[in-house]
């Protein structure tokens, strides 16, 4: 049935008309059904537009997250730890934890320490920025604790120069006293010179040649020359220690440029440690000589070449302790040389001691070249300690006598 086109009336006096769609319409206004349809269309179009925008945003974010360079640049600007710092820590911890396992977790300033030791300025500067942020200020691993001492210890001159620049506005960076002492101890001549030029007198307190670690095998000549050039005082102990620990170049320098000289401890120490070249230099160039300790200690350590030189060129000789100590350390060749060339011999109880130890060759050397000690008593000791080979050897010497 066709819908009449006549106007109808509503309660508020507005005329109602029918449209082709069958919905009634107020004069000049949409009816409720048409208004609802229109709103639903707007909502659908809005949702579609929002979905497109979300897709575009997701695509852009995905591009950032999959672009390593761009992501790294963005994250470095955020309040967080830069990726290269995390990479550094992850790579260094396996190397440092085994060595410092007891206190690694509570180690104050461990991260700056690692950066300085590895000489990584980029990481060190990043850590310095991080430890100033409120989020990380209380983290003990980030604290710049004793960083100046660490830089001196490892000879990081560039780090020292940078830390010195920061000191102007950062009073937490402490320049400890005795920095020169640490530089001398670790043989960093370039750091020594920088400290002299840039630090006050506190850095030079109680330092000098006494801070040289002569046991270190690397050459100390550069440090000695620097201290000599800057008028630091020396004593005879320096040549004594240099000779003892094998620093021939230092011994020669001190002999040529200083007047303090040395003592008999120089040749004694050099002989004990087997430094034949130094023994020869001291013998030919100095007059302090040595004591019987030189040959005794050389024999104890088995330095046959030194024993031979001292016997041939020196008059101090040795004591019974030479063969005794050689026997206790099983140096048969030294026992033979001393037995054939010297008259001191060994102590009467030495044969008993080596029989107890059970070293057949040492027992044989004493029996052949010393001629001291009771063979019967030595056999009894060897029997008690069940050294059958020694017992058989002593039986042979007893029967020969």
C-alpha positions as CSV (number, residue, x, y, z in Angstrom):
1,X,0.0,0.0,0.0
2,X,1.2,3.4,-0.9
3,X,2.0,5.7,1.9
4,X,-0.1,8.8,1.9
5,X,1.8,12.0,1.3
6,X,-0.4,14.2,3.3
7,X,1.2,15.8,6.2
8,X,0.5,14.3,9.6
9,X,0.7,16.2,12.8
10,X,2.7,15.5,15.9
11,X,1.9,16.5,19.4
12,X,4.2,19.6,19.3
13,X,2.6,21.0,16.2
14,X,5.3,20.1,13.7
15,X,4.2,18.6,10.5
16,X,5.3,15.0,9.8
17,X,6.1,13.9,6.2
18,X,6.8,10.5,4.8
19,X,9.9,9.9,2.7
20,X,10.6,7.2,0.2
21,X,12.4,5.2,2.9
22,X,9.3,5.1,4.9
23,X,10.7,7.0,7.8
24,X,8.8,9.9,9.2
25,X,10.6,13.3,9.2
26,X,9.9,16.4,11.1
27,X,9.7,19.6,9.1
28,X,13.3,20.9,9.0
29,X,14.5,18.1,11.3
30,X,15.7,14.5,11.1
31,X,13.6,11.9,12.7
32,X,15.1,9.8,15.5
33,X,15.7,6.7,13.2
34,X,17.5,8.8,10.6
35,X,19.6,10.5,13.2
36,X,20.7,7.2,14.6
37,X,21.8,5.9,11.2
38,X,23.7,9.0,10.5
39,X,25.6,8.8,13.8
40,X,26.4,5.1,13.2
41,X,28.0,6.0,9.8
42,X,30.1,8.7,11.4
43,X,31.3,6.3,14.0
44,X,32.3,3.7,11.4
45,X,34.2,6.3,9.4
46,X,36.0,7.5,12.5
47,X,36.9,4.0,13.5
48,X,38.2,3.3,10.0
49,X,40.3,6.5,10.0
50,X,41.7,5.6,13.5
51,X,42.6,2.2,12.4
52,X,44.6,3.6,9.4
53,X,46.4,6.0,11.7
54,X,47.2,3.2,14.2
55,X,48.6,1.0,11.3
56,X,50.7,3.9,10.2
57,X,52.0,4.6,13.7
58,X,52.7,0.9,14.2
59,X,54.7,0.7,10.9
60,X,56.7,3.8,12.0
61,X,57.5,2.3,15.4
62,X,58.4,-1.0,13.8
63,X,60.8,0.8,11.5
64,X,62.5,2.5,14.5
65,X,62.7,-0.8,16.5
66,X,64.2,-2.6,13.6
67,X,66.7,0.1,12.7
68,X,69.7,-0.6,14.9
69,X,71.4,2.7,14.4
70,X,68.3,4.8,14.9
71,X,67.3,2.9,18.0
72,X,70.7,3.3,19.5
73,X,70.7,7.0,18.9
74,X,67.2,7.4,20.5
75,X,68.0,5.2,23.5
76,X,71.2,7.1,24.2
77,X,69.2,10.2,24.7
78,X,66.8,8.6,27.2
79,X,67.4,8.5,31.0
80,X,69.0,5.1,30.9
81,X,72.2,3.2,30.4
82,X,73.6,3.5,26.8
83,X,73.8,0.2,24.9
84,X,77.6,0.5,24.5
85,X,77.9,0.7,28.2
86,X,75.8,-2.4,28.8
87,X,77.8,-4.2,26.1
88,X,81.0,-3.2,27.9
89,X,79.8,-4.4,31.3
90,X,78.6,-7.7,29.9
91,X,81.9,-8.3,28.2
92,X,84.0,-7.3,31.2
93,X,82.2,-9.0,34.1
94,X,83.3,-12.5,33.2
95,X,86.9,-11.4,33.2
96,X,86.7,-9.5,36.5
97,X,84.4,-11.6,38.6
98,X,86.7,-14.6,39.1
99,X,89.6,-12.3,40.2
100,X,87.5,-10.1,42.5
101,X,84.7,-12.6,43.4
102,X,84.9,-12.0,47.1
103,X,83.9,-8.3,46.9
104,X,82.6,-7.9,43.4
105,X,79.0,-7.3,44.3
106,X,79.8,-4.7,47.0
107,X,82.8,-3.2,45.1
108,X,82.4,0.5,45.3
109,X,83.3,2.1,41.9
110,X,83.8,-1.2,40.1
111,X,82.5,0.1,36.7
112,X,84.8,3.2,36.5
113,X,87.7,0.9,37.6
114,X,87.0,-1.5,34.7
115,X,86.7,1.4,32.2
116,X,90.0,2.9,33.4
117,X,91.9,-0.4,33.4
118,X,90.6,-1.1,29.9
119,X,91.5,2.5,28.9
120,X,88.0,3.1,27.5
121,X,87.4,6.8,27.7
122,X,84.0,6.6,26.0
123,X,82.6,4.3,28.6
124,X,84.2,6.2,31.4
125,X,82.6,9.5,30.3
126,X,79.2,7.8,30.0
127,X,79.5,6.4,33.5
128,X,80.4,9.9,34.8
129,X,77.2,11.3,33.3
130,X,75.1,8.4,34.6
131,X,76.3,8.7,38.2
132,X,75.2,12.3,38.3
133,X,71.6,11.4,37.5
134,X,69.3,11.0,40.6
135,X,68.3,7.5,39.5
136,X,71.9,6.2,39.7
137,X,73.5,8.5,42.2
138,X,73.3,6.0,45.0
139,X,74.5,3.1,43.0
140,X,77.9,2.1,44.5
141,X,79.2,0.4,41.4
142,X,78.9,3.7,39.5
143,X,80.7,5.9,42.1
144,X,83.9,7.5,41.0
145,X,85.8,6.2,44.0
146,X,89.6,6.4,43.9
147,X,89.5,6.9,40.2
148,X,92.6,9.2,40.2
149,X,94.7,6.5,42.0
150,X,93.5,3.9,39.6
151,X,94.5,6.1,36.6
152,X,97.9,6.6,38.1
153,X,98.4,2.9,38.9
154,X,97.6,1.9,35.3
155,X,99.4,4.8,33.7
156,X,96.3,6.3,32.0
157,X,97.6,9.8,31.3
158,X,94.6,10.7,29.1
159,X,92.2,9.7,31.9
160,X,94.2,11.8,34.4
161,X,94.0,14.9,32.2
162,X,90.3,14.5,31.8
163,X,89.7,13.9,35.5
164,X,91.8,17.0,36.2
165,X,89.5,19.1,34.0
166,X,86.4,17.8,35.9
167,X,87.9,18.7,39.3
168,X,87.1,22.4,38.7
169,X,83.3,21.7,39.1
170,X,83.3,18.3,40.8
171,X,84.7,18.4,44.3
172,X,84.0,14.7,44.8
173,X,87.0,13.8,42.7
174,X,89.8,13.3,45.2
175,X,93.4,13.8,44.3
176,X,95.0,11.7,47.0
177,X,98.4,12.3,48.6
178,X,101.3,10.2,47.5
179,X,100.2,9.9,43.9
180,X,103.8,10.2,42.8
181,X,104.6,7.2,45.0
182,X,102.1,5.1,43.0
183,X,103.5,6.3,39.7
184,X,107.0,5.4,40.7
185,X,105.9,2.0,42.0
186,X,104.3,1.2,38.7
187,X,107.1,2.7,36.6
188,X,105.0,5.3,34.7
189,X,107.5,8.0,33.9
190,X,105.1,10.0,31.7
191,X,102.6,10.1,34.6
192,X,105.4,11.1,37.0
193,X,106.3,14.1,34.8
194,X,102.6,15.1,34.5
195,X,102.1,14.9,38.2
196,X,105.1,17.1,38.8
197,X,103.8,19.7,36.4
198,X,100.1,19.7,37.4
199,X,99.7,18.6,41.0
200,X,100.6,20.3,44.3
201,X,103.2,19.3,46.8
202,X,100.8,16.8,48.5
203,X,101.1,14.5,45.5
204,X,104.9,14.3,46.1
205,X,104.8,13.4,49.8
206,X,107.3,10.8,51.0
207,X,108.1,9.5,47.5
208,X,111.4,8.7,45.8
209,X,113.7,5.8,45.0
210,X,112.4,4.0,48.1
211,X,109.1,3.4,46.2
212,X,110.7,1.4,43.4
213,X,109.6,-2.2,43.4
214,X,112.8,-3.9,42.5
215,X,111.2,-7.3,42.3
216,X,109.3,-6.2,39.2
217,X,111.0,-7.7,36.2
218,X,110.4,-4.7,33.9
219,X,113.2,-2.2,33.6
220,X,113.3,0.5,36.2
221,X,116.0,2.5,34.4
222,X,113.6,5.1,33.1
223,X,112.3,5.8,36.7
224,X,115.8,5.9,38.1
225,X,117.0,8.4,35.4
226,X,114.0,10.6,36.0
227,X,114.5,10.7,39.8
228,X,118.2,11.4,39.2
229,X,117.5,14.2,36.8
230,X,115.1,15.8,39.3
231,X,117.5,15.6,42.2
232,X,115.9,13.0,44.4
233,X,118.2,11.6,47.0
234,X,119.7,8.1,46.6
235,X,121.4,5.7,49.1
236,X,123.6,2.6,48.6
237,X,120.5,0.4,49.0
238,X,119.4,1.3,45.4
239,X,122.4,-0.5,43.9
240,X,122.1,-3.3,46.3
241,X,118.5,-4.0,45.4
242,X,119.1,-3.5,41.7
243,X,121.9,-6.0,41.8
244,X,119.9,-8.5,43.8
245,X,116.9,-8.5,41.4
246,X,118.9,-8.5,38.2
247,X,118.7,-4.9,36.9
248,X,122.2,-4.7,35.4
249,X,121.3,-1.5,33.4
250,X,120.4,0.3,36.7
251,X,123.6,-1.0,38.4
252,X,125.7,0.4,35.5
253,X,123.8,3.7,35.5
254,X,124.2,4.2,39.3
255,X,127.9,3.2,39.0
256,X,128.4,5.8,36.3
257,X,126.3,8.7,37.5
258,X,125.9,8.4,41.3
259,X,128.4,8.5,44.2
260,X,126.5,6.5,46.8
261,X,127.9,3.2,45.7
262,X,126.7,-0.1,47.2
263,X,127.6,-2.6,49.9
264,X,128.7,-6.3,49.9
265,X,124.9,-7.0,49.8
266,X,125.0,-6.2,46.1
267,X,127.2,-9.1,45.1
268,X,125.7,-11.4,47.7
269,X,122.2,-10.8,46.4
270,X,123.2,-11.0,42.8
271,X,125.0,-14.4,43.5
272,X,122.0,-15.8,45.4
273,X,119.7,-15.1,42.5
274,X,122.0,-16.3,39.8
275,X,122.8,-13.0,38.1
276,X,126.3,-13.9,36.9
277,X,126.6,-10.8,34.7
278,X,126.0,-8.5,37.7
279,X,128.4,-10.5,39.8
280,X,131.1,-10.1,37.1
281,X,130.3,-6.3,36.7
282,X,130.6,-5.7,40.4
283,X,133.8,-7.7,40.7
284,X,135.5,-5.8,37.8
285,X,134.2,-2.3,38.6
286,X,133.7,-2.0,42.3
287,X,135.6,-2.7,45.5
288,X,132.8,-3.6,48.0
289,X,133.3,-7.3,47.4
290,X,131.0,-9.9,48.9
291,X,130.8,-12.3,51.9
292,X,130.7,-16.1,52.2
293,X,126.9,-15.7,51.8
294,X,127.5,-15.2,48.1
295,X,128.8,-18.7,47.4
296,X,126.6,-20.3,50.1
297,X,123.4,-18.9,48.7
298,X,124.4,-19.5,45.1
299,X,125.1,-23.2,46.0
300,X,121.7,-23.4,47.7
301,X,119.9,-22.3,44.5
302,X,122.0,-24.5,42.3
303,X,123.8,-21.7,40.4
304,X,126.9,-23.6,39.4
305,X,128.2,-20.9,37.1
306,X,128.1,-18.3,39.9
307,X,129.7,-20.8,42.3
308,X,132.5,-21.4,39.8
309,X,133.1,-17.7,39.2
310,X,133.3,-16.9,42.9
311,X,135.6,-19.8,43.5
312,X,137.9,-18.7,40.7
313,X,137.9,-14.9,41.1
314,X,137.0,-14.2,44.7
315,X,138.8,-15.0,48.0
316,X,135.8,-14.9,50.4
317,X,135.1,-18.6,50.0
318,X,132.2,-20.3,51.6
319,X,131.2,-22.4,54.7
320,X,129.8,-25.9,55.3
321,X,126.4,-24.3,54.6
322,X,127.3,-24.3,50.9
323,X,127.3,-28.1,50.5
324,X,124.6,-28.5,53.2
325,X,122.1,-26.3,51.4
326,X,123.0,-27.7,48.0
327,X,122.4,-31.2,49.4
328,X,119.0,-30.3,50.9
329,X,117.9,-29.0,47.4
330,X,119.4,-32.0,45.5
331,X,122.0,-30.0,43.5
332,X,124.4,-32.9,42.8
333,X,126.6,-30.9,40.4
334,X,127.2,-28.2,42.9
335,X,128.1,-30.8,45.6
336,X,130.5,-32.4,43.2
337,X,132.2,-29.1,42.3
338,X,132.5,-28.0,45.9
339,X,133.7,-31.4,47.0
340,X,136.4,-31.5,44.4
341,X,137.6,-27.9,44.6
342,X,137.0,-26.8,48.2
343,X,137.9,-28.0,51.7
344,X,134.9,-26.8,53.8
345,X,132.9,-30.0,53.3
346,X,129.5,-30.5,54.9
347,X,128.2,-30.9,58.4
348,X,128.3,-34.4,59.9
349,X,124.5,-34.8,60.1
350,X,123.9,-33.9,56.5
351,X,124.3,-37.5,55.3
352,X,121.6,-38.5,57.7
353,X,119.2,-35.8,56.5
354,X,119.6,-36.7,52.8
355,X,119.3,-40.5,53.7
356,X,116.0,-39.6,55.4
357,X,114.8,-37.7,52.3
358,X,115.6,-40.7,50.1
359,X,117.3,-39.0,47.1
360,X,119.7,-41.6,45.8
361,X,121.8,-39.2,43.7
362,X,122.3,-36.7,46.5
363,X,123.4,-39.5,48.9
364,X,125.8,-40.8,46.2
365,X,127.2,-37.2,45.7
366,X,127.9,-36.8,49.4
367,X,129.4,-40.2,49.7
368,X,131.7,-39.6,46.8
369,X,132.7,-35.9,47.3
370,X,132.2,-35.1,51.0
371,X,133.5,-38.0,53.0
372,X,131.7,-36.8,56.1
373,X,129.0,-38.6,58.1
374,X,128.5,-42.0,59.4
375,X,127.5,-44.5,56.7
376,X,126.1,-47.0,59.2
377,X,123.9,-44.5,60.9
378,X,122.8,-43.2,57.5
379,X,121.8,-46.7,56.5
380,X,119.8,-47.1,59.7
381,X,117.9,-43.9,59.0
382,X,117.2,-45.0,55.4
383,X,116.0,-48.4,56.6
384,X,113.6,-46.8,59.1
385,X,112.2,-44.6,56.3
386,X,112.0,-47.6,53.9
387,X,114.2,-46.1,51.2
388,X,115.5,-49.4,49.9
389,X,117.5,-47.9,47.0
390,X,119.4,-45.7,49.5
391,X,120.0,-48.7,51.8
392,X,121.5,-50.7,48.9
393,X,123.7,-47.8,47.9
394,X,125.0,-47.3,51.4
395,X,125.6,-51.1,51.8
396,X,128.0,-50.8,48.8
397,X,130.0,-47.9,50.3
398,X,130.1,-49.7,53.7
399,X,131.5,-52.9,52.2
400,X,134.1,-50.9,50.2
401,X,135.4,-49.4,53.4
